[in-house]
Amino acid sequence: MRRVLVFFVATILAGCGSSNGGAAGDVGCSNTEQKDFVLLAMQEWYLWNDLLPASINVNNYASPEALLAFLTTFSPDDGSGRPIDNFSFIGSAAADQAFFGEGQFEGFGFSWRKLAANDFRVTRVFGGSPAALGGLERGQRFVALNGRTVAEIEAAEGFAAAFDTTPLEFTMLDKDGITEVVAIIGKDIVTINPIPQWDIIDAGGGRMVGYLELSTFISTADPVFDTVFAEFRANGVNDVIIDLRYNGGGLVSTAELLGDFLGGDVAENLTFSKTLFNDDRAAANNDEEFFERLGNSISLSRLVIVATQGTASASELVTNSMAAHVEVVIVGDRTFGKPVGQVGFEFCEKILRPTAFQTVNADDFGDYFGGLPVTPGCSAADDLNVPIGGPADPNMVAALGYLDTGACPASAPALGRTKSRLQQELSRPDRRGPAWREFAGAY
C-alpha cells in the first residue's frame, strides 16, 4: 500500500504534508471558521497534540496562519535551541498540487548558498528556467541586485527577501573571479526535472557503479526510476551512488518506490519503514511499509549517499531505511535532521499541512533530529566550481574511492565513465500557475 504523504524540509513549502487526512471542502470559509478548522485538525492530527493547551480562544489570533504559528510553538526541543517543528504550514492548494504532481513552481529557477559574509553563490540552476535562460550558472557570485550591493541588501532587508521582487537585474561575478555578468530576469513557471542525470560508471575489474542525481521526491520521478534501474540491472550494477546534496524531500510514495528498486531483491517483504502518528491516531493510522520486489529491482550491495545539510526528510527516510539492510555510506556532510512529515487537509482553496508523523526504520531507529552523520573520513566539500557529479567533484572522488578501497580518500583520480546516460533537463516555459517559492534559498 502506498500512502499519499509527503516528507519535505521547510524551504520550498515550509514543510511537508499530504492528503492522508483528507479534504474539507464543506468547511465554512469565514475567518473564524477557518481558524476553528485549523485548531480541530491540529488537536486531532498534530504529532505533539498532547503538548497543546487544553483551551484556546481562536479569536485571539488574526488569521488561521497566525493561529498555526502559535500552535507550532508547542513542540519539544531537540536540544539544539531550535524547536523541532519548523515544518507545519498553510499554503495554496493549487500550488501544492502543481508542485507534487508536476514539479512546478513559480520562481527564478536557481538555488544559492552563503559561503561567507556578503559572499553568496549559485549552487544550481534548473534547466529551462528564467535563471538558466538569463545565463546564471553554478558557482557564480552575487555582486548586486537591482544595482544594490549584497552588503547593502544584507544590512537592510536581508539577502533572501530581495528575491521577492520581480524582475531583478542580477550582477554576477563568474567563477573566474573576474568577469561580470549582468542580466534582467523575471520569475516564471519552473518545472523541476527530478532526475537531472544518471550514469553507469566503469569502476574497473568488471565492476559497474550506478550513479543517480535526485533533485526532489515528486511523482514525475516514478517512471524514470524504472528506466534507470532497468539499465542498472542490465549492466550488473550492485553498488549505487545517489546524489541527494540539494534534495529536501517530497512524497513518501516516491521514497518507498525508490526503496523497492534499491532493496526489493535483497530485502523483499522486510520492513522498509514504520510510520508513527500521535497516540490518538496510532490505532487507525500507524503503518508499516515492506520492500516489494519489482521487475527492475537490483541486487544492491552498497549504497553511497552524497549529502549536505540541505539533505532532508524523504532523502533521510531512504538513507535511514536502507541502512537497516545494506551497507550505507554518507559522503559530503551531515544531513539536515527531519524524521517527521506532514499530512494534508484542503480548505477554502488552501491546504493545511501539520507535522503529523515520524518514521523509523526496521531497527526502530528514527531519532536523527540532529541529522544523519557523515561516515567517518568521508567528509567532502561541495565544490561549486565543478559540475555536480563530475569526475572532479570531491564527493564523487570520495564515493568512488570508498567503493574501490572501503575508505574515502583525501584525494584520488576520478574513474572513467564509459556508459553515460545524462538526461536533458525539462523545460516547460509555456506553463502558468500560482506563485511558488523555491527551496534551499532558491528563488
DADA-V157380 format. One record per residue. RES is the residue in one small letter. BURIAL is # if it has 24 or more other ideal C-beta (glycine too) atoms within 12 Angstrom, else .. D_LAST is the distance of its C-alpha to the last C-alpha in Angstrom with 1 decimal. Layout:
res = [RES:RES]
burial = [BURIAL:BURIAL]
d_last = [D_LAST:D_LAST]
This chain:
res = [m:r:r:v:l:v:f:f:v:a:t:i:l:a:g:c:g:s:s:n:g:g:a:a:g:d:v:g:c:s:n:t:e:q:k:d:f:v:l:l:a:m:q:e:w:y:l:w:n:d:l:l:p:a:s:i:n:v:n:n:y:a:s:p:e:a:l:l:a:f:l:t:t:f:s:p:d:d:g:s:g:r:p:i:d:n:f:s:f:i:g:s:a:a:a:d:q:a:f:f:g:e:g:q:f:e:g:f:g:f:s:w:r:k:l:a:a:n:d:f:r:v:t:r:v:f:g:g:s:p:a:a:l:g:g:l:e:r:g:q:r:f:v:a:l:n:g:r:t:v:a:e:i:e:a:a:e:g:f:a:a:a:f:d:t:t:p:l:e:f:t:m:l:d:k:d:g:i:t:e:v:v:a:i:i:g:k:d:i:v:t:i:n:p:i:p:q:w:d:i:i:d:a:g:g:g:r:m:v:g:y:l:e:l:s:t:f:i:s:t:a:d:p:v:f:d:t:v:f:a:e:f:r:a:n:g:v:n:d:v:i:i:d:l:r:y:n:g:g:g:l:v:s:t:a:e:l:l:g:d:f:l:g:g:d:v:a:e:n:l:t:f:s:k:t:l:f:n:d:d:r:a:a:a:n:n:d:e:e:f:f:e:r:l:g:n:s:i:s:l:s:r:l:v:i:v:a:t:q:g:t:a:s:a:s:e:l:v:t:n:s:m:a:a:h:v:e:v:v:i:v:g:d:r:t:f:g:k:p:v:g:q:v:g:f:e:f:c:e:k:i:l:r:p:t:a:f:q:t:v:n:a:d:d:f:g:d:y:f:g:g:l:p:v:t:p:g:c:s:a:a:d:d:l:n:v:p:i:g:g:p:a:d:p:n:m:v:a:a:l:g:y:l:d:t:g:a:c:p:a:s:a:p:a:l:g:r:t:k:s:r:l:q:q:e:l:s:r:p:d:r:r:g:p:a:w:r:e:f:a:g:a:y]
burial = [.:.:#:#:#:#:#:#:#:#:#:#:#:#:#:#:#:#:#:#:#:.:#:#:.:.:#:.:.:.:.:.:.:#:#:#:#:#:#:#:#:#:#:#:#:#:#:#:#:.:.:#:.:.:.:.:.:#:.:.:.:.:.:#:.:.:#:#:.:#:#:#:#:#:#:.:.:.:.:.:.:.:#:#:#:#:#:#:#:#:#:#:#:.:#:#:#:#:#:#:#:#:#:#:#:#:#:#:#:#:#:#:#:.:.:.:.:.:.:#:#:#:#:#:#:#:#:#:#:#:#:#:#:#:.:#:#:#:#:#:#:#:#:#:#:.:.:.:.:#:.:.:#:.:.:.:.:.:#:#:.:#:#:.:.:#:.:#:.:#:#:#:#:#:.:.:.:.:.:.:#:.:#:.:#:#:#:#:#:#:#:#:#:#:#:#:#:#:#:#:#:#:#:.:.:.:.:#:#:#:#:#:#:#:#:#:#:#:#:#:#:#:.:#:#:.:.:#:#:.:#:#:#:.:#:.:#:#:#:#:#:#:#:#:#:#:#:#:#:#:#:#:#:#:#:#:#:#:#:#:#:#:#:#:#:#:#:.:.:#:#:#:#:#:#:#:#:#:.:.:#:.:.:.:#:.:#:.:#:#:#:#:.:#:.:#:#:#:#:#:#:#:#:#:#:#:#:#:#:#:#:#:#:#:#:#:#:#:#:#:#:#:#:#:#:#:.:#:#:#:#:#:#:#:#:#:#:#:#:#:#:#:#:#:#:#:#:#:.:#:#:#:#:#:#:#:#:#:#:#:#:#:.:.:.:#:#:#:#:.:#:#:#:#:#:.:.:#:#:#:#:#:#:#:#:.:#:#:#:#:#:.:#:#:#:#:#:#:#:#:#:#:#:#:.:.:.:#:#:.:.:.:.:#:#:.:#:.:.:.:#:.:#:.:#:#:.:#:.:.:.:.:#:#:.:#:#:#:#:#:#:#:#]
d_last = [35.3:31.5:29.8:26.7:25.0:21.5:20.8:17.2:15.7:14.2:10.5:9.3:12.4:13.7:16.6:18.5:21.3:23.2:26.4:29.1:30.1:30.2:29.5:31.0:31.3:34.5:33.1:33.7:30.8:32.1:30.2:33.0:33.1:29.5:29.9:33.1:31.3:28.6:31.4:33.6:30.9:30.1:33.8:34.4:31.4:29.7:30.4:31.8:33.5:36.7:35.0:34.3:36.8:39.7:39.4:36.4:36.7:33.7:34.8:33.7:30.0:28.4:26.2:25.7:22.4:24.4:27.1:24.8:23.5:27.2:28.2:25.7:27.3:30.2:29.2:30.9:29.7:29.3:30.9:27.9:27.7:24.6:25.3:24.8:23.2:19.7:18.9:20.8:18.9:19.4:17.0:17.4:19.9:18.9:15.2:16.6:19.0:16.7:14.5:17.6:19.8:18.0:14.7:12.8:9.9:8.4:5.1:5.1:5.9:5.9:6.5:8.6:11.8:14.2:17.6:19.7:19.9:17.8:17.0:13.3:12.9:10.7:11.8:11.2:10.1:10.7:13.9:14.3:10.7:10.3:9.3:12.4:14.5:13.7:15.0:12.3:13.9:14.1:15.8:15.1:15.1:13.4:16.4:15.4:13.0:15.2:18.2:17.6:17.9:15.8:19.0:19.2:15.8:16.5:19.9:18.7:15.8:14.0:11.2:8.5:9.9:9.8:6.3:8.2:10.1:10.3:11.6:11.2:13.7:12.5:15.6:15.4:18.3:19.2:20.3:23.8:23.1:24.8:23.2:20.7:18.3:17.3:15.2:14.2:11.2:10.4:8.3:10.4:11.3:10.2:13.1:12.9:16.2:17.2:19.8:18.6:21.9:25.2:28.4:32.0:33.1:36.8:37.6:41.2:44.3:43.3:40.3:37.1:33.8:31.0:27.4:24.5:20.7:19.1:15.4:15.8:18.9:18.9:22.0:21.3:22.0:25.5:27.4:26.0:27.3:30.7:30.6:29.4:31.9:34.7:34.3:34.2:37.3:39.1:38.7:39.9:36.6:37.3:34.7:31.0:27.9:24.7:21.6:19.3:17.7:14.1:15.4:14.9:17.5:18.1:21.4:24.6:26.4:24.5:25.0:28.7:29.0:27.7:30.3:33.0:32.4:32.4:35.2:37.2:39.9:40.4:39.8:40.7:41.4:40.4:37.8:34.2:33.0:34.2:32.1:33.5:33.2:34.8:38.6:38.7:36.8:38.0:41.0:39.3:35.8:36.1:35.8:36.4:34.8:37.1:36.5:37.5:38.8:37.2:38.7:36.3:36.0:36.8:39.2:36.7:38.2:35.3:31.6:29.3:25.8:23.3:21.4:19.3:18.7:15.6:18.1:18.8:20.6:21.7:21.4:23.8:25.9:26.7:27.4:29.6:31.4:32.3:33.6:36.5:37.8:37.0:36.2:32.6:31.3:27.9:27.0:24.3:23.7:24.3:22.0:20.1:23.0:22.5:25.6:25.0:23.4:23.3:25.3:24.3:26.2:25.5:26.9:26.6:23.6:21.8:21.7:22.8:22.0:24.2:24.6:27.8:28.8:29.1:29.8:32.4:33.8:37.4:38.5:37.1:34.7:31.4:31.2:28.4:26.4:26.4:25.0:27.0:28.5:28.3:31.7:33.9:33.8:30.7:28.1:26.1:23.4:20.1:21.0:18.0:20.7:21.8:20.4:19.5:22.9:24.8:28.4:27.5:24.8:26.4:25.4:27.2:30.1:30.4:30.1:32.6:34.8:35.0:35.9:38.5:40.2:39.1:37.4:34.2:35.3:34.2:33.9:35.2:35.4:32.9:34.7:35.0:33.2:35.5:34.0:30.4:28.6:25.2:23.4:21.4:17.8:17.8:16.7:16.9:16.0:18.8:17.4:16.3:15.4:14.2:11.0:8.8:6.2:5.2:7.5:8.8:6.4:3.8:0.0]
